[in-house]
Amino acid sequence: MNVETATKPQNESLERPTLAHIVPFVAWLFIAHLLGDPDGWKYAVRSVVCLGLFVWLRPWRWYSAINFRNVPLAIVVGIAVCIIWVIGESPWVRDNLPWLYNVYGKWGIMPFGELRDTSIGLAYSPSETGWPLTLVRIAGSALVIGVIEEFFWRGWLYRWMLGRNFLKVDPGTFDRFAFFAVAFVFGLEHREWLAGWLAGIAYGWLYWKTRDIWATALAHALTNALLGWYVVYAGAYWFWSG
């Protein structure tokens, strides 16, 4: 069983591991606010800076290596979350279940009460930004923020809610309020809040089930990589517009 344990003495200050989990994620949000609309080079800058912070701070030092027995389950969760993310706005739902398309579009996505303008977002297409920046966008979404978010939401916040010395909290400990609260706030971080909430539940369940932060990071990275592929293949650039 891959139980994550702290490698530092119990009486060591938690300042360093706490900052290592929080700073890359907060920097991601701050740079997004500073630069605004994440088209082209802006997303590349955010990815490079936050990757640098993540590598410098090394939050993974307090975790065991990935247990490869958890990889198949992580792949299943990653694929499932990608489907959840796009299905509500898919052409199939629009054409065959228009009522669901309208309800989801108005209340499952922020701002509430209006359908998203799916004609926007062409500024993110390879024809506008060039393929190098498009590929950086997909890689940054999968390998940078997908991983950073897991160390913040599941690795730190969920366990911190269960005990201030979060490194001593067994990831296999289930607390209903903390579990669903973290998933809900994770959802609110995204414009697609309902899909985000369900994704938070899925990733949280995977973390609880496997006790493996790398399994959840892999699932999240796979979701984001598949979503990036879908955005380019289907021309669904509105998923990248916020």
BAMAR-191631 format. One record per residue (C-alpha): chain; residue number from 1; x negated, y, z negated. Coordinates in steps of 0.5 Angstrom, whole numbers, padded with zeros to 4 digits, always signed. Layout:
residues N
{"A",NUM,{X,Y,Z}}
...
This chain:
residues 242
{"A",1,{+0000,+0000,+0000}}
{"A",2,{-0003,+0007,+0002}}
{"A",3,{-0002,+0011,-0004}}
{"A",4,{-0005,+0018,-0004}}
{"A",5,{-0009,+0020,-0010}}
{"A",6,{-0013,+0026,-0012}}
{"A",7,{-0020,+0025,-0011}}
{"A",8,{-0022,+0031,-0016}}
{"A",9,{-0022,+0030,-0024}}
{"A",10,{-0015,+0032,-0027}}
{"A",11,{-0018,+0038,-0030}}
{"A",12,{-0020,+0041,-0024}}
{"A",13,{-0017,+0048,-0022}}
{"A",14,{-0011,+0047,-0017}}
{"A",15,{-0013,+0053,-0013}}
{"A",16,{-0017,+0051,-0008}}
{"A",17,{-0013,+0045,-0006}}
{"A",18,{-0007,+0049,-0006}}
{"A",19,{-0010,+0055,-0002}}
{"A",20,{-0012,+0049,+0003}}
{"A",21,{-0005,+0047,+0004}}
{"A",22,{-0002,+0054,+0004}}
{"A",23,{-0007,+0059,+0008}}
{"A",24,{-0006,+0056,+0015}}
{"A",25,{+0001,+0055,+0015}}
{"A",26,{+0002,+0063,+0012}}
{"A",27,{-0003,+0065,+0017}}
{"A",28,{+0001,+0062,+0023}}
{"A",29,{+0007,+0066,+0021}}
{"A",30,{+0003,+0072,+0020}}
{"A",31,{+0000,+0072,+0026}}
{"A",32,{+0007,+0070,+0030}}
{"A",33,{+0010,+0076,+0026}}
{"A",34,{+0004,+0081,+0028}}
{"A",35,{+0003,+0079,+0035}}
{"A",36,{+0011,+0078,+0037}}
{"A",37,{+0013,+0074,+0043}}
{"A",38,{+0009,+0068,+0043}}
{"A",39,{+0008,+0068,+0051}}
{"A",40,{+0001,+0066,+0054}}
{"A",41,{-0005,+0068,+0050}}
{"A",42,{-0002,+0070,+0044}}
{"A",43,{+0000,+0063,+0042}}
{"A",44,{-0007,+0061,+0044}}
{"A",45,{-0010,+0066,+0039}}
{"A",46,{-0005,+0063,+0034}}
{"A",47,{-0007,+0056,+0035}}
{"A",48,{-0015,+0057,+0035}}
{"A",49,{-0015,+0062,+0029}}
{"A",50,{-0010,+0057,+0025}}
{"A",51,{-0014,+0051,+0027}}
{"A",52,{-0020,+0054,+0025}}
{"A",53,{-0017,+0056,+0018}}
{"A",54,{-0015,+0048,+0017}}
{"A",55,{-0022,+0045,+0019}}
{"A",56,{-0025,+0050,+0014}}
{"A",57,{-0021,+0049,+0008}}
{"A",58,{-0020,+0041,+0010}}
{"A",59,{-0014,+0040,+0006}}
{"A",60,{-0014,+0033,+0008}}
{"A",61,{-0020,+0031,+0003}}
{"A",62,{-0015,+0030,-0002}}
{"A",63,{-0012,+0024,+0002}}
{"A",64,{-0013,+0017,+0004}}
{"A",65,{-0015,+0016,+0012}}
{"A",66,{-0009,+0014,+0016}}
{"A",67,{-0006,+0007,+0015}}
{"A",68,{-0005,+0004,+0022}}
{"A",69,{+0000,+0000,+0020}}
{"A",70,{+0005,+0006,+0019}}
{"A",71,{+0003,+0008,+0026}}
{"A",72,{+0009,+0004,+0030}}
{"A",73,{+0014,+0007,+0025}}
{"A",74,{+0011,+0014,+0026}}
{"A",75,{+0012,+0014,+0033}}
{"A",76,{+0019,+0012,+0033}}
{"A",77,{+0020,+0017,+0028}}
{"A",78,{+0017,+0022,+0033}}
{"A",79,{+0021,+0020,+0039}}
{"A",80,{+0027,+0020,+0035}}
{"A",81,{+0026,+0027,+0033}}
{"A",82,{+0025,+0030,+0040}}
{"A",83,{+0031,+0027,+0042}}
{"A",84,{+0035,+0030,+0037}}
{"A",85,{+0032,+0037,+0038}}
{"A",86,{+0034,+0037,+0046}}
{"A",87,{+0040,+0033,+0046}}
{"A",88,{+0045,+0038,+0044}}
{"A",89,{+0043,+0043,+0049}}
{"A",90,{+0042,+0037,+0055}}
{"A",91,{+0045,+0038,+0061}}
{"A",92,{+0048,+0031,+0060}}
{"A",93,{+0052,+0034,+0054}}
{"A",94,{+0054,+0040,+0057}}
{"A",95,{+0057,+0036,+0063}}
{"A",96,{+0060,+0031,+0059}}
{"A",97,{+0061,+0033,+0052}}
{"A",98,{+0062,+0041,+0053}}
{"A",99,{+0066,+0042,+0047}}
{"A",100,{+0060,+0039,+0043}}
{"A",101,{+0055,+0043,+0047}}
{"A",102,{+0059,+0049,+0045}}
{"A",103,{+0059,+0048,+0038}}
{"A",104,{+0052,+0046,+0037}}
{"A",105,{+0050,+0052,+0041}}
{"A",106,{+0054,+0057,+0037}}
{"A",107,{+0053,+0054,+0030}}
{"A",108,{+0047,+0049,+0031}}
{"A",109,{+0042,+0055,+0033}}
{"A",110,{+0041,+0062,+0031}}
{"A",111,{+0043,+0067,+0031}}
{"A",112,{+0050,+0064,+0030}}
{"A",113,{+0056,+0065,+0034}}
{"A",114,{+0053,+0066,+0041}}
{"A",115,{+0051,+0061,+0046}}
{"A",116,{+0043,+0061,+0047}}
{"A",117,{+0041,+0065,+0054}}
{"A",118,{+0038,+0059,+0058}}
{"A",119,{+0036,+0063,+0063}}
{"A",120,{+0030,+0066,+0059}}
{"A",121,{+0023,+0064,+0058}}
{"A",122,{+0020,+0064,+0065}}
{"A",123,{+0015,+0068,+0062}}
{"A",124,{+0012,+0061,+0059}}
{"A",125,{+0012,+0057,+0065}}
{"A",126,{+0005,+0055,+0068}}
{"A",127,{+0007,+0059,+0074}}
{"A",128,{+0007,+0065,+0070}}
{"A",129,{+0001,+0064,+0065}}
{"A",130,{-0003,+0059,+0069}}
{"A",131,{-0003,+0051,+0067}}
{"A",132,{-0009,+0052,+0062}}
{"A",133,{-0005,+0057,+0057}}
{"A",134,{+0001,+0052,+0058}}
{"A",135,{-0003,+0046,+0056}}
{"A",136,{-0006,+0050,+0050}}
{"A",137,{+0001,+0052,+0048}}
{"A",138,{+0003,+0044,+0048}}
{"A",139,{-0004,+0042,+0045}}
{"A",140,{-0003,+0048,+0039}}
{"A",141,{+0004,+0046,+0038}}
{"A",142,{+0002,+0038,+0037}}
{"A",143,{-0005,+0038,+0034}}
{"A",144,{-0005,+0045,+0030}}
{"A",145,{+0002,+0047,+0028}}
{"A",146,{+0005,+0040,+0028}}
{"A",147,{-0001,+0038,+0023}}
{"A",148,{-0001,+0044,+0019}}
{"A",149,{+0006,+0044,+0017}}
{"A",150,{+0006,+0037,+0015}}
{"A",151,{+0001,+0039,+0010}}
{"A",152,{+0005,+0045,+0008}}
{"A",153,{+0012,+0042,+0007}}
{"A",154,{+0011,+0035,+0005}}
{"A",155,{+0004,+0035,+0003}}
{"A",156,{+0004,+0041,-0002}}
{"A",157,{+0011,+0044,-0003}}
{"A",158,{+0015,+0037,-0004}}
{"A",159,{+0010,+0035,-0009}}
{"A",160,{+0009,+0041,-0012}}
{"A",161,{+0017,+0042,-0013}}
{"A",162,{+0016,+0035,-0017}}
{"A",163,{+0010,+0037,-0021}}
{"A",164,{+0005,+0043,-0021}}
{"A",165,{-0001,+0039,-0021}}
{"A",166,{+0002,+0036,-0014}}
{"A",167,{-0004,+0032,-0013}}
{"A",168,{-0002,+0027,-0018}}
{"A",169,{+0005,+0027,-0016}}
{"A",170,{+0006,+0020,-0012}}
{"A",171,{+0009,+0021,-0005}}
{"A",172,{+0013,+0015,-0006}}
{"A",173,{+0017,+0019,-0012}}
{"A",174,{+0024,+0021,-0009}}
{"A",175,{+0028,+0027,-0012}}
{"A",176,{+0034,+0028,-0008}}
{"A",177,{+0034,+0036,-0009}}
{"A",178,{+0027,+0037,-0007}}
{"A",179,{+0028,+0032,-0001}}
{"A",180,{+0034,+0036,+0002}}
{"A",181,{+0032,+0043,+0000}}
{"A",182,{+0025,+0042,+0003}}
{"A",183,{+0028,+0039,+0009}}
{"A",184,{+0033,+0045,+0009}}
{"A",185,{+0028,+0050,+0009}}
{"A",186,{+0024,+0047,+0014}}
{"A",187,{+0030,+0047,+0019}}
{"A",188,{+0031,+0055,+0017}}
{"A",189,{+0024,+0056,+0020}}
{"A",190,{+0026,+0054,+0027}}
{"A",191,{+0031,+0057,+0031}}
{"A",192,{+0034,+0050,+0032}}
{"A",193,{+0036,+0050,+0025}}
{"A",194,{+0040,+0044,+0025}}
{"A",195,{+0035,+0040,+0029}}
{"A",196,{+0030,+0042,+0024}}
{"A",197,{+0034,+0040,+0018}}
{"A",198,{+0035,+0033,+0021}}
{"A",199,{+0027,+0033,+0023}}
{"A",200,{+0026,+0035,+0016}}
{"A",201,{+0030,+0029,+0013}}
{"A",202,{+0026,+0025,+0018}}
{"A",203,{+0019,+0027,+0017}}
{"A",204,{+0021,+0027,+0009}}
{"A",205,{+0023,+0020,+0009}}
{"A",206,{+0017,+0018,+0013}}
{"A",207,{+0013,+0021,+0008}}
{"A",208,{+0017,+0018,+0002}}
{"A",209,{+0017,+0011,+0006}}
{"A",210,{+0009,+0010,+0008}}
{"A",211,{+0006,+0015,+0003}}
{"A",212,{+0002,+0017,+0008}}
{"A",213,{+0001,+0024,+0010}}
{"A",214,{-0002,+0022,+0017}}
{"A",215,{+0004,+0018,+0019}}
{"A",216,{+0008,+0024,+0018}}
{"A",217,{+0003,+0029,+0022}}
{"A",218,{+0003,+0024,+0027}}
{"A",219,{+0010,+0023,+0028}}
{"A",220,{+0011,+0031,+0028}}
{"A",221,{+0005,+0032,+0033}}
{"A",222,{+0008,+0027,+0038}}
{"A",223,{+0015,+0030,+0037}}
{"A",224,{+0012,+0037,+0039}}
{"A",225,{+0008,+0034,+0045}}
{"A",226,{+0014,+0030,+0048}}
{"A",227,{+0018,+0037,+0047}}
{"A",228,{+0012,+0041,+0051}}
{"A",229,{+0013,+0036,+0056}}
{"A",230,{+0020,+0036,+0057}}
{"A",231,{+0020,+0044,+0057}}
{"A",232,{+0016,+0044,+0063}}
{"A",233,{+0019,+0038,+0066}}
{"A",234,{+0026,+0041,+0065}}
{"A",235,{+0024,+0048,+0066}}
{"A",236,{+0027,+0049,+0059}}
{"A",237,{+0023,+0054,+0057}}
{"A",238,{+0028,+0057,+0052}}
{"A",239,{+0025,+0052,+0047}}
{"A",240,{+0019,+0056,+0047}}
{"A",241,{+0022,+0063,+0047}}
{"A",242,{+0022,+0064,+0039}}
